[in-house]
């Protein structure tokens, strides 16, 4: 199932796709609990709340969708007309990113293929949603797009073994790991971390929604693509990742605990390239969706 976050009249609501149409899950969940379970609850207005309270649950989504279908309430719970799609996770506690996780991407940068996962952090404040503008600064050199499959964590996770990884995953979304490439090169040459070049404001477009595990299939082998102004820049499949998702999460949680709402971006394939004022980036991942963002100067 697909779970999205929307803004409506200065407040947030959760959307759920069922039978090809979107419903207001915030209202539908409250009605389901009252009418089916006899429980009056406050509306759950954000995905962050669902994740933090252990309520981002496939079984609950299916139960609410079934309640709406059985009672023919789809029209009653339809999304309001004037809604704006937002990033599915507004401010992740941690964004942990993978570097050089595709062989051809490492080679295009004339870098050695890693023998263990290379991880770095991105600031949660860099997150924006679909259709929001990536603001690039003037005079700081080359800026690049990087289309990536992102994993959203649904449960506390410490020292997770590969065989148990899927128990802590809420679902998948898309991240465009926009990078200040000239700044990154400068920082690497000075033996500084990558954090600055990856964390500029607006440099982590995320979305368009979270897709639950059942829609992607395991293992996760999905086509991934990035187009700039309609021209294909990146095209690959996540089966080409050097380190798969179970390996990545096992590696991270040996030393860093993950929490609900944390995001892991799994690395970008070959084909990175510069973006400029006036460009439009579209990242697509099979079974997940499409993330579109314009580029403008600050």
N, C-alpha and C positions, 0 to 999 in steps of 0.2 A: 504494500500500500504506500501511497505518497502522503506525507504530512508536511504542510506548509505553514508559514507564518505570514499574516497579513496585518496591515495597519488600516484602521477604519475610524474616522472621526477622532483622531488623536489617541486612540487606544489600540491595543493589539488583540487579535483573535487567531485561533488555530483553524486551519482548513484541513479537511480529510477528503481524499479522492475515493469515491466508491461508485462502481459501475460506470466509470467514465465521466462522472460529474463531481463537482466539489461541493461539500457541505460545510456549514459552520460547526466544526467539532466542539467548540466552546459551548454553544447552546445545546447541541445534541447530547453531549455527555451529561450535562446537568439534568436534562429531561429524562435520559435513560436511567440515571441513578435514582431519580425521584419516582418515576413511574414503574420501573422494573425491579428496583431494589429497595424502594421506600426510604432512600437516603437523600436528605437535602444537603447539597454541598455548594460552596462558592465556585463560580466559574473558573476553570483553568484557562488563563488567557495567553500563556506563552509556552512554547516548546521547552524553553529553559526550565519552566516550572515542572512540566511533565518529567523531564530528565532528572531534575534534582530530587523529585519525590517518588521516583521509581514507577511512574505512571506512563512512561513511553513504552507501551506494551502492545505487541501485535494482537494478542487475544482480546484485549480491551477494545482496540480499534475495530476488530471484526465484530465484536458484540454490539458496539454502537452502530456500525454500519448495518448490521442485520436488523436491529431495532428500527432504524429509519426505514429500511425497505419493507419490513413486515407491516408497518403501520402507515406506509405510503406518505411519509412525512418529508420526502425530498424537497418539495417546493417550500415547505414551512421553514426548513433549515438551510435553504439556499444562501450562498454568500451574498452580502449586500452588493449593490451595483458598483459603488465607488470604493473599491479596496485597492491597496497597493501591496504587491508582493515584496516581502522583506527577506533579509538573510534568515535562514532557519534557526541558526544559533546566533544571538545578537552579540554577545561578548564572551567568547570561550575563555574559560579559565586558563587553558593552555592551547596553543597551536604548536604541535610538534611536526616538523617537516622533514622529509627524506631528501637527501642530496644524492645526485648521481645514481638513481635507482634503475636506470635503463642503460644498457651497454652502449648503445649508439649515442645517447646523450653525453655520456662520459667522453666518448671518442670525439664528438664534435667540439668539445672543449679542450681536447688534447690532454685529458686527465686520466689517470689510471682507474681501472674498474675496481671499485671497493671490495674488500674481502669481508667486511662486516658493515651493517647499516651506518650511514653517516646521518646524524640527526642534528637539527638546529631549531631554534624557536622563532616564531613570529609574534608580534604584539597583537593581543586581542582587539585593541583599538583600531587596527588596520582593516577590520571587517566592514564590508558594505554588501548590499544585496543586489539582486538582478536589476538591470537597467540603471543602476546608480552609476555615477560618473567616476572613473579613475582620474585623479588629478595628478598630473606629472609636473614637477618643478622645472623651471627654465634653468639652463646653464649647469646642469649636473650630469650631462652626458647621456649615454644610451640607457633606455628603459625597455625591458623585455616582458612579453607574455609568457606564461608557463601553465598549460592546462594540466590539471591533476585530479585523480580520483581521491576524494577525502572520506575518511572514516569518522563517524560520530560515536563517541563512547557513551554507553548507557548505564554502566554500573561501575562502582569502585573496583579498581583492578590493581593488584600488587602481585608480582611474581606469578603471572599467568602462564601456564603451559600452552603450547601450540594447540593441543587437542581441546582446550577449553576456551580458546580465544573468542569464538562466536557467541559465547554466553555473555560477554561484556560489550558487544557491539550493538548499538541501537540501529544503525543503518548507514547509508552512503549518500554523499552529495558531491558537488563539484567545487573545486577551489581553483581560481586563477592566481597562481603564486607570482604576482607581478614583482619584478626585480629591478632595482637600480643597478644595472650591470656594471657601469663604469665605477660606481661607488663600491660595489662588491669587489671588483678587481683591485681597486686601490686598498681596500681594507685587508684583502688576502695578502697583498704584497707587503703590507705593514704588520702582518701576523695578527690582525684583529679579527674578531668574530664576524659572521655574516649578518648578524641580527639587524643592524642599522639598515642595510640595503634591502632587506626583506620586509621592513616594518613601517615604511612611510604610511601616513594616513591614506586610506582608500586602496592600499596595495594587496588586500585579500578579499576580492569578490568571492562570495560564497552563496551557493544555491543551485537550482531554484527552490528546492525542497529537500527533505530527507526521504529516501526510499528505503523501505524495510528490507531485511535480508532475503525474504522469500521471493522478492521480485528480481533479484540479481543473480541468484544461484551461487552455489559454492562448489569448487573454488571460483573466485571472482575473475572471470575472463571477459572483459568488456572492451569494445572498440572505443577509442578516445580520439578526439579531433579538436583542433583549434583553427578557426578561420579569422583572418583580419581583412576587413572590407570585402568579404566574400571569397578571398583567395585562401586555399588550404595552406597552412603553415606546418601543422603537426598532425600526424595520422599514425596511430599505432594500436596495440591491444595490451591490456594490462597483464596478459599472460607473459609478456616480455619483461616484466619487472624482475630485477635481480633477486630481490628479497620480497617474498609474498607477504600478505597481511598477517597471517599467523606468526611468521618469523619476526616481522617488525614489532608486533605488540609484545611478543615474548621478550624480545631484546630490550625494548623500552622499559617494561615493567620489572625487569631485574633490578633496576636502580631508581626508577621514577614511577611513583604511583599515578595512575590515571583516575580521573573523576568524571561523573556524568556531565556531559556537555563539552568535554575536551574534544579537540579535533586533531586528527592525524592526516596530513597530506602525504600521499604515497610516492611522490616524485613525478617528474615530468619526462616525457619521451623526447626524442630528437626533434629538431625543427624549430627551436626557440628563435625568436627574431625581434627586431626593434619595433616599438610602437611610438606613434607620434600624435600630436594634437590633431583632432579631427577623425582619428581612426575609430572603428568599431570592432571589438573583439567578441567572438562567439565561440564558447567552449561547449562541446557536445560529448556526452558519454552515453553509450548504449544502455537502455533500460533505466537510466537515471533522468536525463533531461538535457536542457540547453540553458546556458548561462551567458547572457548578453550584457556587455558594458561598453559605453562610449568612453573615449579618452579626450581629455581637455587639459590645457594648461591651468595651473593654479592661478 
